[in-house]
Amino acid sequence: MARDAVARRGVLIRLACEAFGVSQTCYRYERKRNAQNDQIADWLLRLTDNHRNWGFGLCFLYLRNVKGFGWNHKRIYRIYRDTRFSDDKTPLKTHVAAHFPSRRFGRSGGAGLYVEITPGCVWMGGGMYMPSGPDLQAIREHVADTYPRIHRIVTSPSFNKTVGPLGGDQLTRVPRGYLKDHPAADYLRYKQFLAGCEYPPQFATSARFYSELLSVFRTITPLVRFLNQPLEARLTPPPLLTDAAPPRDPRRAAGLDQRAAPMW
């Protein structure tokens, strides 16, 4: 998508890489042709032509045990799933997706932004899909203490117009530890915090795709920041303890440093 933004929109490479979360090195990378991959493909072509009833398992065992090749089975399988060697022309992966997490977390930590393109639809949005138990508890405590903030975010006109209401799986009751009539009861029941919108698959190649993606991401960013706030607080290290002695009172220090003059 970064290459498409540069080619079709005239976006600078640096800005496109920052928007889609890829490095410029990755953007400029061009895969080199591997001679071993050509050799694997040649063997698979011969095996599947001569043995039409052989699947991947028999091809792999033949190459490993009979011919003695030490190629990894995952590497062979990726090439075997090429539509040239299989009667099933369905691609191994039928969708493409990109996840943009906060820089404070790893790939799967915290809330983030997400876009997915499949043969059936295009979905763009964000939030938190599968928070861990401690993360969910921290978010609920944050919601209980500052519930007017999340209410303002998800009920704002721009939010509802762009992505609609807040979504995600919910509990049937308020979680244990909170009153049933808690002002934030509607938000405390959430196990997921998701917001986004769905488009037809042809929208991925339309001229409005990039601008609509940025609009959705800008709308959801306040929600993502709200969800990440209690999680970022847990990442802040405690103050370091030092062995330095506490400062002395300058008046007492001055009195202790005074030495009596010798009498002889």
C-alpha positions in Angstrom: 0.0 0.0 0.0 2.9 2.3 0.6 4.1 1.8 -3.0 0.6 2.4 -4.3 0.4 5.7 -2.3 3.7 6.8 -3.8 2.9 5.8 -7.3 -0.8 6.9 -7.5 -0.9 9.8 -5.0 2.6 11.3 -5.4 3.2 10.9 -1.6 6.8 11.2 -0.5 8.4 7.8 0.3 9.2 9.0 3.8 5.7 10.0 4.6 4.2 6.9 3.0 6.5 4.7 5.1 5.6 6.5 8.3 1.9 6.3 7.5 2.0 2.5 6.9 4.5 1.7 9.5 7.3 0.3 7.3 10.9 1.3 7.1 12.4 2.9 4.0 14.8 -0.1 3.8 11.8 -2.5 3.6 10.1 -0.2 1.1 13.2 -0.3 -1.3 13.9 -4.0 -0.8 13.7 -6.1 -3.9 13.7 -9.9 -3.5 16.5 -11.7 -5.2 15.8 -14.8 -7.1 17.0 -17.9 -5.3 18.5 -20.8 -7.3 17.4 -23.3 -4.7 13.8 -22.2 -5.1 14.0 -22.8 -8.8 15.4 -26.3 -8.1 12.6 -27.1 -5.7 10.0 -25.9 -8.2 11.6 -28.0 -10.9 11.4 -31.1 -8.7 7.9 -30.5 -7.7 6.8 -30.0 -11.3 8.4 -33.3 -12.3 6.9 -35.2 -9.3 3.4 -33.8 -9.8 3.4 -34.5 -13.5 4.6 -38.1 -13.1 2.5 -38.8 -10.0 -0.8 -37.0 -10.3 -2.2 -38.6 -7.1 0.7 -37.5 -4.9 0.1 -34.7 -2.4 2.5 -32.6 -0.5 3.3 -35.3 2.0 4.5 -37.8 -0.5 6.4 -35.2 -2.5 8.2 -34.0 0.7 9.1 -37.5 1.9 10.4 -38.4 -1.6 12.7 -35.3 -1.7 13.8 -35.8 1.9 14.2 -39.6 2.2 14.9 -40.7 -1.3 16.8 -37.8 -2.8 18.3 -36.7 0.5 17.5 -33.0 0.2 17.6 -31.1 3.5 15.1 -28.4 2.6 12.7 -27.2 5.3 9.2 -28.6 4.9 7.7 -25.0 5.2 9.9 -23.8 2.4 8.8 -26.6 0.2 5.2 -26.2 1.1 5.2 -22.5 0.2 6.4 -23.4 -3.3 4.1 -26.4 -3.5 1.1 -24.2 -2.8 2.0 -22.3 -6.0 -1.0 -22.7 -8.3 1.2 -24.4 -10.9 1.5 -27.5 -8.8 -2.0 -27.9 -7.4 -5.4 -28.6 -8.8 -6.7 -26.3 -6.1 -6.0 -22.8 -7.5 -7.1 -21.0 -4.3 -4.2 -18.9 -3.0 -2.7 -19.9 0.3 -3.5 -16.5 1.8 -6.7 -14.8 0.5 -6.4 -11.5 2.4 -3.9 -8.8 3.2 -3.9 -6.8 6.4 -1.8 -4.2 8.3 -1.8 -3.6 12.0 -0.5 -0.3 13.5 0.2 -0.6 17.2 1.5 2.0 19.6 5.2 2.5 19.5 5.3 1.9 23.3 4.1 -1.8 22.8 5.1 -4.7 20.7 3.2 -6.0 17.7 0.4 -7.6 19.7 0.3 -5.3 22.7 -2.1 -2.5 23.4 -4.8 -0.9 21.2 -4.0 0.0 17.6 -5.3 0.7 14.1 -6.1 -2.1 11.6 -7.0 -2.4 7.9 -7.9 -5.7 6.1 -8.6 -6.4 2.5 -10.4 -9.7 1.6 -12.2 -11.0 -1.5 -15.4 -10.3 0.4 -14.9 -6.9 1.9 -12.6 -4.1 3.1 -12.5 -3.4 6.8 -10.7 -0.5 8.4 -10.8 0.6 12.0 -9.1 -0.2 15.3 -9.3 -0.7 19.0 -8.4 -3.7 21.1 -9.4 -7.1 19.9 -8.1 -9.7 22.5 -6.8 -7.9 25.7 -5.2 -10.1 28.3 -6.8 -10.4 31.7 -4.5 -7.9 33.4 -4.8 -5.4 30.5 -8.6 -5.7 30.5 -8.7 -5.2 34.2 -6.5 -2.1 33.9 -8.8 -0.7 31.2 -11.9 -1.3 33.2 -10.4 0.5 36.2 -9.5 3.4 33.9 -13.1 3.4 32.4 -14.6 3.4 35.9 -12.5 6.3 37.0 -12.8 8.4 33.9 -16.0 7.1 32.2 -17.1 10.6 30.9 -14.1 10.6 28.6 -14.8 7.4 26.8 -18.5 8.4 26.6 -17.6 11.7 24.9 -15.3 9.9 22.5 -17.7 7.2 21.3 -20.8 9.4 21.3 -19.2 12.3 19.4 -20.9 13.2 16.1 -17.7 12.6 14.1 -17.2 9.2 15.7 -20.8 8.0 15.0 -20.8 9.4 11.5 -17.6 7.8 10.5 -17.5 4.4 12.2 -20.9 4.1 14.1 -21.3 2.8 17.6 -18.6 1.1 19.7 -18.5 -2.6 19.0 -17.0 -5.8 20.5 -18.1 -8.8 22.6 -19.7 -7.9 25.9 -20.6 -9.6 29.2 -24.2 -10.1 30.0 -23.7 -8.5 33.5 -21.4 -5.9 35.0 -18.1 -7.6 36.0 -17.5 -8.6 39.5 -16.2 -5.8 41.7 -18.4 -3.1 40.3 -21.9 -1.9 41.2 -24.7 -2.9 39.0 -25.9 0.7 38.7 -22.3 2.0 38.1 -22.5 5.0 35.7 -20.0 3.3 33.4 -21.8 -0.1 33.5 -22.4 -0.1 29.7 -18.7 0.3 29.0 -17.5 -2.0 31.8 -19.2 -5.0 30.2 -17.0 -4.8 27.1 -14.5 -7.6 26.6 -13.4 -6.0 23.3 -13.3 -2.4 22.2 -13.7 -2.2 18.4 -14.7 0.5 16.0 -14.6 0.5 12.3 -16.5 0.3 9.0 -16.8 -2.2 6.2 -16.8 -1.5 2.4 -17.2 -3.7 -0.7 -14.1 -5.3 -2.0 -13.8 -3.1 -5.0 -13.3 -0.1 -2.7 -9.7 -1.2 -2.2 -8.9 0.0 -5.7 -11.0 3.1 -5.7 -9.6 6.6 -5.6 -11.2 7.3 -2.2 -9.4 4.4 -0.4 -6.4 6.3 1.0 -8.3 9.4 2.1 -11.1 7.3 3.7 -8.4 5.2 5.5 -6.8 8.3 7.0 -10.2 9.7 8.0 -11.2 6.5 9.8 -7.8 6.3 11.6 -8.0 10.0 12.7 -11.5 9.4 14.1 -10.5 6.3 16.1 -7.1 7.6 17.4 -8.7 9.2 20.5 -10.2 5.9 21.5 -6.9 4.1 20.9 -5.1 6.6 23.1 -7.7 6.3 25.8 -7.4 2.5 25.9 -3.6 2.6 25.9 -3.3 5.2 28.7 -3.6 2.7 31.6 -1.4 0.2 29.9 1.4 2.8 29.2 1.2 3.8 32.9 2.1 0.2 33.8 5.2 0.4 31.5 6.6 3.4 33.4 9.4 2.1 35.6 9.4 3.0 39.3 11.9 5.6 40.5 15.3 4.2 41.2 16.5 3.9 44.8 19.9 5.2 45.6 22.2 4.7 48.5 23.1 8.4 48.8 22.7 9.8 52.2 20.0 12.5 52.7 21.2 16.1 52.5 22.3 17.5 55.8 20.9 20.7 57.3 23.4 23.4 56.3 23.0 25.1 59.7 23.8 21.9 61.6 26.6 21.1 59.2 28.1 24.5 59.8 28.0 24.0 63.6 29.6 20.6 63.4 32.4 21.8 61.2 33.4 24.5 63.7 36.4 23.3 65.7 37.5 24.9 69.0 40.7 26.9 68.8 43.6 25.4 70.8 44.2 27.0 74.2 48.0 26.8 74.0 
